[in-house]
Amino acid sequence: MRRAKSVALLLLIGVGLTATSAASASSNFIEVSPRRVEAGTHVTIHGIVRSGCARGDNVTIYSRAFAGITEDEFAGVPALITVLADNRMFNVEVKISKEIRPGSYTVGGRCGGGNFGQTQLRVTNAAFSVRPMIAFVRGTARSGPSVWVANANGRRPRRLGRGAQPLLAPNGQSVAFVRFAARGRRPLIVRATRGRGVRRFFGGRRHAQATPLAWSPNSRYLAVAVADQRGGHNVLIVIDLFRGRYETVARGLTQGAGFAPEIPGKLVFGSSRSTSPSAPVDLYAARAFSRAGAERLTSDGRSLNPVWGRQGIVFDRERLRGGDAPAYQLFLLRGGETTQITDLHPSALLSGLVPLAVSADGAHLVASYVGQDTSQAWAVDLASHEARRLTQGRAAVTAWGISADGESALVGIGGFLAPPSRGRIATLPFAGGRARVLIRHGGSPSWNR
């Protein structure tokens, strides 16, 4: 058997429930997640081998569902090869071919010359449903804010309920937002964009304020910062919407978070143990609902606001300036190496660019130039390191997102430091040009275009 060629670690997409395992008496097991996937989407195979195999040995995972994605085989069956880690665990993410016939497939594992377990994977031919949508806020100083959704072109708007800070799931089927409640509570609401499905989190925590930060690309996981405004306790929590559970990923003040584009459930976040502006802050990576702890990615004590794209992690590195606002420069972290992207010189009351969203290929970034009474939309080319402001006459233009193809920025026009209904939601060409208004009388947009 030839040693496996590299199998790309790809994004887990698809809808499924928890994996089932075939466990042996020796507690060896293999799992697939999700148990049901669509042809042309992605699956994770992982497990533990405690007996019959040594640390560092090759683990062979075989299934006819892997046809067309690997040249290796076992007994005529397509196979993947990985290595048993020191903790006796293994993990592989792989994309199932679009040509695989729908049906039930056995997935088996071998190590040390013997089989250690089997499980089943169901492959369907249904297409992954993505609903192009936009979520936004409307409201006046008198009425208070409400969350709305509409088609991605701004048509057919529909009110979901009172709330703010909407964050649309990548599949367009759910939106997370904050609802203001009594006794200082700000529970998190996850609402279906169509129908009446509503889920509520952290509503029972007095003085708790939840802020949605990022969705995983497969719309399964949601990262949320939860703060106790009275006691000062801050935690980063990841919710598994498929299973209705959540776990604490980190304790401390979270300063930005984003999920990996190709590794299911893995996220990067900035974290500080103190709310003090001068407290050290670094980047960490963790995988939700795994036994492994967070991995520290930076150690300079001045790294924050990460966004994870296909070219790497874009983040801010700050320089403290005494009584002035900290100065931010954009950096790219890739393969353990950092590259400086910008060299701006913000004035005393301004900080610089905060990365917001990156295109699907990781080449184009939309950022916000922030500071006192300031939030400006900027476009950044991560290859050429060119950064420029997006403008529309004399109107205030704020940044909120970027299209998957990197050609359009999602912006707010004229509503900065005003009630949401004073503004307009529009797209601007990444290269600059005339805005196309999608929604009038709205602000704080989030989309999946």
N, C-alpha and C positions, 0 to 999 in steps of 0.2 A: 504494500500500500504506500502510495506516494504521500509525502508530507503535504498538508493542505496549503494551497495558495491563500493569500490573505483574503479573508471574507470581510467585506465592508461592514462596519458597525453603523447601522442605519436607524432612522426614526421609527419607533413603534407606533403604527397607526392602525386603528381598527377598534371595533367595539366588542367587548367581551366581558366575561365575569372572571372570577378568580380561577387560577389554574388548579387542576387536580394532579396528584402525584401517585406514582406507583412505588410505594415504599417497601423495602425489604426488611427482613428481621434485623439486619445489621445497621438499619437507619440510613442506608444509601438511598438516594432518590433523585428523580429527574422531573422537572416541571416545564410546562410551556405557558406563556402568558402573552396575550390572552388565549384562552382555550379555543376560541372561534375567531378566525381571521378571514379577510377577503383576499382572493388571489391578487397579487400585485402590491400587497401591503406587507407589514412587518410583524415579526414575532420574536420574543425573547425565550431562549432555552437556558435554564439554570438548574442547579442542584448541588448536592453534597455527596462525596464519596469518602466514607470513613474507614472502610476496610477493603482489602484486596488491591489497593492502589496507593502509590507513594506520592508525596508532595512533589510537584514538578513533572509528573508523568503526563503523557498525552491522554486526553479524554476524547473519544470518538463518539460523535452524535450522528446517528443515521436515521434516514427516513426517505421514503419516495416523494415526500412533499418538497424535498430539496433539489429535485431534478431541475437542471438548467442553471443552477447558481453556484455549483462547485464541481470540480473535475475529479475530486476524490471519491472513493467508494469503499464500502465494506460488504463483502460477499455479494457484489453486484448492486448494492443499494447506495444511492448518493449519501455522502457523509461530510460532516464538518469536523475539524480537529481544533481543540483548544487545550489549555494546560491547567492542571489542577493546582490551585493556589495554595499558599501556606496554610490558610484556614480551611483547606479541603473543600473549597467551593469552586464552582466553575460558572461561567456566564457568557453567552453569545447572543448577539442580536443580528438578525438576518432578514432580508427581504424575500418573500415568497414570489416565485415567478408568476407573471400574469397568465402564462400558458398552462398552469397546473389545473387539472380537471377538479371541479368541486367534489368533495367527499371527505370521509374520515380517514386519517393517516396515523399509523403508529410511529412514534418517535422513541427510539431506544438509545441507551448509553452503554459504552464499553470502556473499561480501563483496567490495566494490569492483566490483560488476556482473558477477561470474562465480562459478561453482561452484569450491570448493576441496577437496571430498572427500565421501565417503559411507561409511556403515557400516550394519550390520544390528542391529535390536533384536527380540528374541523375547518376545512377550507370552503368558503362560499364564493359565489361569483357576483355578489351584490357590490355595487360601487360605493365607495366611501362618500357619504352625503355631506357636502359642504354647501351651506346656505349663505350666499353673499349678503351681508347685513351691515348696518351701522347702528351703534347705540349712542345716545347723546342725552343731554340734560336741557330741560326747559324750565323756566320759572322767573318770576319777578321778585323784587325785594319784598313785596307784600305777600305773594302766594307761597314762596319757598320753592326749592328745587324738586323736580320730578324726572324720573328716568323714562326715556322713550326709545323705541327701536323703529327702524325703517329699512326698506330695501337699500342696497348699497348705493343706488342712484338717488337716494333721498325720497323716493316715492312710498306711499302707503305707510305713513307714520302711525305708530300706535303707542299709547301710554301704558307703561308697566306698573307704575306706582311711585309714591314718594321716595326720594333718595337722591344720591349723588355718586360721583366717582365711578361711573360704569366701566366695566372691562369685559369686552365681548370675547367669547370662546372662539378659537380658530375655525371650528366647524359651523359657527353661526347659530348654533342651536340653543345656547345658554348665554346669559349675561350676569356677571357678578356686580353687585353694587352695595353701597353703604346706605343704611336707613337710620335716620336720627330718631332716637327714642328717649324715654324719660330717664331721669337720674344719670345723665351723662352717657348712656349706652349708645353705641353705634354698631348694632348687629350687622352681620354680613348676610345678604340675600343673594341666592342664586336662582334666577328665574328663567323659565323657558321663553324663547323669543316668540314662539307660537304655542297656543294652548294655555293652560292654567297651572302648569307645574311650578311649584315654589318650594325652595328649601331654605331654611334659616339656620345660621350658625352663630354661636357665641352670644345669643340673646339673653342668656341667664347670668352672664357675668356683669356684675355691677361695676360701673365706671370703665368698662372695657370698650375700646374703640378698634374696630377691625378695618383694615385697608387692603383691598385686593391689589396684588403687585404683578402677577404674571400667570398666564396659562401655559401648560405644556402643549407642544404642537399637536398632540393627539386629543386634546380637550379633556383628558382624564384627570389631570392634576391641576390644582390651583394653589399658588403660593400667596399667603396672607400674613401681613404684619398685624399683630394684636398687642395693643398697649393698654396698660392699666393707668389711667390718667391720675389716679389718686396715689397709688403706691409706687409708680414709676417702673413697674415690671414690664419688660418688652420681650416678646418672643416671635420667632418666625415659624409659622405653621404651614404644612402642606396638607391639603384635603384631597382624598381620593374620591372623586365623585361617582365612580363606578361602584364602589363598595360602601360608600357612605361613612368613611372613617377618616380620621386625621391624626397627625403626629407632630410633635414639636421637633423642628430641625435644629434650631439654634436659639440660645438665650442672649439677649442684648439688643441694642438698637440696630435695626436692619436699615441699611442705606443702599437700597436697590437690590433687585433680584431678577433673574431670567433663567429660563430652561434651555438646555442644550438642544440644538436642532436635530440631532441624530441619535441621542441616547435616551431611552425612555425614563422619565422620572428623575433625571439628573439636573440639578440646578446650581447656579453660581449666585452668591450673594455677598454684599458688603456688610460687615458686622463690627460693632463697637460695644464694649462693655459699659460705656457711659454715654449719657446724653450731652455731655460737655462738647462744644464745638472743637476743642483742642484735643479731645481724647483720641488715641490711636484707633485706626480703622483699617481693616484688611479684607481681602477677598478670600472666600472659602467655597469649596464645591462639595456637594453632598448628594446622595441618591435617596430619594424618598422611600420609606418603608424597607430599608435594608439594615443589616446588622452593622454595617461599617459606619464609622463616625465621619465627621466633616474633614475634608482635606484642605489644609491651608495653602493658598496659591501665591500670596504675596506676604512679605514680612517688613515692608517699609513703614507701615503704620499710617499711610496716607492714601490708600487705594479704596475707591468706592464707586457706586453707581454703575454696576456692570450690565451689559447687554450681550447675549451670546448669539453669535451668527456663524455662518459656515466658514468664515475666514478666521474665526477665533473670538475671543472675548474683548469687546471694546469697553473701556472703563475710564474713570477720571483718576488722575493722580493730583492731589492738592498740595499747595504750598501755603503754609500759614504766614500771614502778613501782619502780625500784631493786632492792632485795633481795626485794621481794614478787613474786608471780606476775603476769605481764602481764594486763591487763584487756582483754577482748574486747567489742566491740559489733558487732551485725549490720548490714550495709549491703547495698543492692541497687544493682547497676550495670546500667543500661539506656540504650541509645542514647548512651553516653558521659557520662551524668549519674549521680551517685551520690546515694542517699537513705538516711538513717539509719533503721534499723528499731527498734532497741532502745536503751534508756538505763538499763542495769542498773548496780548498784554492788557488784561482788563483793568479798568480804573478802580479806585479804592472801594467803591460801593458795589462793584460787579465782580462775579466769580468766573464766568466763562461758560463753556459748553458742557451740558449734561446729555449723554447719549440717551435716546428714547426708543428708537426702533431701527432695524436693519432690514434690507431687502433679502429675498430668499437666497440669492447667491452670495450674500455677505459683502457685496462690493459698495453699496450705497447706504448711508446712515443719515437719519434725521435727528437733529439735536436741538436743545433749547438753550439759548444764551441767557443765563439767569443772573439775578442780582436784585438790589433794592428796587421795587416797583418795576421790575424788568422781566420779561419772558419773550424772547425773540425766536422765530423759526430760522434754523440754519440747515444747510445741506452740506454733507461731508463725503467726499470721494475717498474711500479708504485705500485705494491703490495709489492715486496721485497725491494724497494728503491735502487736496484743495478743500477749503472750507469757506462758504460764503453765505450771506444772509439772504433769506427769501423775503421779498417785499411785495406789496401791492399798494402802490401810491403812498399816501400818508397814513393809511390805516394800520393799526397794530395787528401784526400777524403772529400767532402762537402755533407751535408745532405739537402734533398729537400722534402722528403715525406715518407709515410709508407703505406704498403698494408692494405686492410680492415681486413684481417685475422691476421695482426701483425707479419707475418713471414718474410717479406722482407722490407728492407729500399731502397728508391729511392735515389741514390747518383750521384754526379759528380766526375770523377776521372781525375786528372791531369790538370784541366782547371782553377784552382783558380788563380785570379789576372792575367788572360790572356784572349785574345779574345776567344769567345765561341767555335770556330772551333778548338781550340787547345785541347779541352777536350773530354771526353767520358761520356756517360750516361749509368748507370748500376744499377743492383739490387745487394744488399748484404744481406745474411741471417741475421736476427735480432740477432741470437745467435752467429754470426761470421762465416766466411768461405770465399770461393772463390766468386769473383764477376762474374756476368753474364752481359756482355756488350749488351745493347739494341741498342744504337745509337753511331756511331763514328762521330767525328767532330760536337759536340753539347754541349750545357750547359743550365743552368737555367730551368730544367725540372719541369713539373707539370702533374700529372696523376690522374686517377680515378679508379685504379685497386683495 
